[in-house]
Amino acid sequence: MKTLIRLTLIASLLSLAACNTVRGIGQDIEKLGSTIEGAAKK
């Protein structure tokens, strides 16, 4: 269980570092939402 928590923490930190800012995270989530919405309309 501890290993799973550590891996999740590391993955979260890496994804946050890739975005660089909170604004970047928001933009990434918005793009993901748009992609899901587009797929749902098809």
Residue pairs with C-beta under 8 A, 6 or more apart in sequence:
16 25
19 25
19 28
